[in-house]
Amino acid sequence: MTLVRPNVAARFAVPYQFIRNGEPVSASDWNRIAADINYAAACGRVIVPSFKPDTELDLSDGDYTWTFSIWLEPSWQAIQRLAFTTYRFHNATGGIIRANGLGAVDVLSAKANNLQLVTVGAQSTTGTAVDLTIDLTAQQENGFCSVDGIQIVEIPRARLADDANERGIDASVFTSGQPIAWSLGAEDIRDATADDAQIGRRVLLHYAEPYKTSRQPSPATESGAGGEAVTSSTFVTVRGGSGSPVLARKLRTTDTTRVVKARAFARASSSTTTGEVRFVSSANGAASAITLDGSVTTDFAWSSAVDLTVDCEDLATTQGLQGAAWDEVSVEARRTAGAGNIHVCGWVIYEAGP
Amino acid sequence: MSTSLFEGLIRSEAAQWDAYAPADTAFARGLASNAAHLADSSAQVVANWRADDFPISRDEDAALNDLGVAARPYAIWSSQLFHHRMRPDGTSYRIRVRVRAATVNGNAAVIRVIVRGSSGVVPNAGEINALTYSFSSSTPAWLTGGTGGDGSGNIYLRSGSEALTDRATLISLSPGDTTTVRYTASIVQIWGVPTGGGTGDRIRIYGVHAAEYIGT
């Protein structure tokens, strides 16, 4: 295994003009082709696009922990991530709040930022849920905290292994004056690009709000009350879920849509309550329903993934839109049986991995 | 500016090739196009949210003039740093942006959506990395008619120099040696200011969409 050093500062131009019928393709041109793949593989992805929870978190005297469930769809190449949270405090009396070890924060200041560097335990492309917590201490009455942004990005790689997982292309096999054989370079490039379901796949939308609140000295851990409670028997739009722009990658030349995956973080309030969550694309009218069965989902849990058809980019248009119109996905829920509620506390839409 | 020949991946069957068969020119062009499309379409979504019930407002931070309105634009919302992809021509991938906003009382306001490198300055209206929207409606809506940027609703960096930084990272999980990697760190921000001159004018941000795009 060779460790390839990709250039993650800029791409190279692919030299089509030098790849002509009847003439050999030079090693330096093969090098540039390999460099583009190494660039894409090493850049790191935004695995949680920045989002603002559509809620405010009430404060009074005490220590708080709010817990968000985040769905991560990692890249195999990524070995470190950065998680950011940004939040603000408001109150009527100008008290003091301490947050995440930042010391005393004047509540009138704009925001507090928190940054966490995470080294992954093992490389993977398998999606998983993790908890993200915000801890703070409040020392006044009648205040509230609003989270302005949660965002998680993968750090670019300085070196890539030239294997089937990390997809680094070892350009040293492209030697001037030597023919390029299938097994010496071309196969790696073909494999990296043939049906790409890994490099550069997108997380299109992620939303979460606290599903668990702990407050001290009040001893209770409030669990399961987060998210919007839906009792309607017809589909209603869930908080924060009314039409967010979604545009997937274009895989094939003639593609206008792409099938992506969607999951919901939800629960039914009792074992006799059932319901559904669905995702609706404004451009494609596609609705994929996730059934919530109270007998197994009275605790918050991420659902299995369902297919959702959304627009993909049109690379010939100025903003990449199909037909100059934004495809907006809405998240809706309803109760189908029982007397309780359906709580929806988060969702994610992403391009499937390998 | 799609850099591929076909704006999509071309499939090929691995089984049709012998180990030491030479790669012909047509196959090389296909692989070159695939590599370019892979890099083009690796663009990422930077921000995507909508908050109909609890929008963002920074009115408590505004530098108020004697009319009680903000005298100059102030930052309302910001993404955090992301690794901004760079095109072969040295400019950044475009950022396709969309902002959902309203005023509280129907008076005029201006919003500026910007992208800047970690060491870059806040751009003025009309620059390629700033889109400016003038609006007044008190009904939340995705804003249209932005001016500036690339003229098509996108913003970008003229070069990566203002975003480039070296960041410590691991070479691999095993054995875990450290090194540095070039990191083109950018942020997307929303700045705004009420311009109607009314006391109590406020801007509310109800949604932001920002995504990298190779551009046309």
Interface residues (C-beta under 8 A of the other chain):
Chain A: L3 N7 V8 A9 A10 R11 F12 A13 V14 P15 Y16 I19 R20 N21 G22 E23 P24 V25 D29 W30 I33 A34 D36 I37 Y39 A40 C43 G44 R45 V46 P49 S50 F51 K52 P53 D54 T55 E56 I79 Q80 L82 F84 T86 H90 L108 A110 N113 L115 T119 V120 A122 Q123 S146 D148 G149 Q151 V153 I155 P156 R157 A158 R159 A161 P179 I180 A181 W182 S183 L184 G185 A186 E187 I189 R190 D191 A192 T193 A194 D195 D196 I199 G200 R202 V203 L204 L205 H206 Y207 R239 G240 G241 S242 G243 S244 P245 V246 L247 R249 K250 L251 R252 T253 T254 D255 E313 L315 A316 T317 T318 Q319 G320 W326
Chain B: S2 T3 S4 L5 F6 E7 G8 L9 R11 S12 A14 W17 D18 A19 Y20 A21 P22 A23 T25 A26 F27 A28 R29 L31 A32 S33 N34 A35 A36 H37 L38 A39 D40 S41 S42 A43 Q44 V45 V46 A47 N48 W49 R50 A51 D52 D53 F54 I56 R58 E60 D61 A75 W77 S78 S79 Q80 L81 F82 H83 R85 M86 R87 P88 D89 G90 R96 R98 W142 D150 S152 G153 N154 G160 L164 R167 T169 L170 I171 S172 L173 T179 T180 V181 R182 Y183 T184 G207 V208 H209 A210 A211 Y213 I214 G215 T216
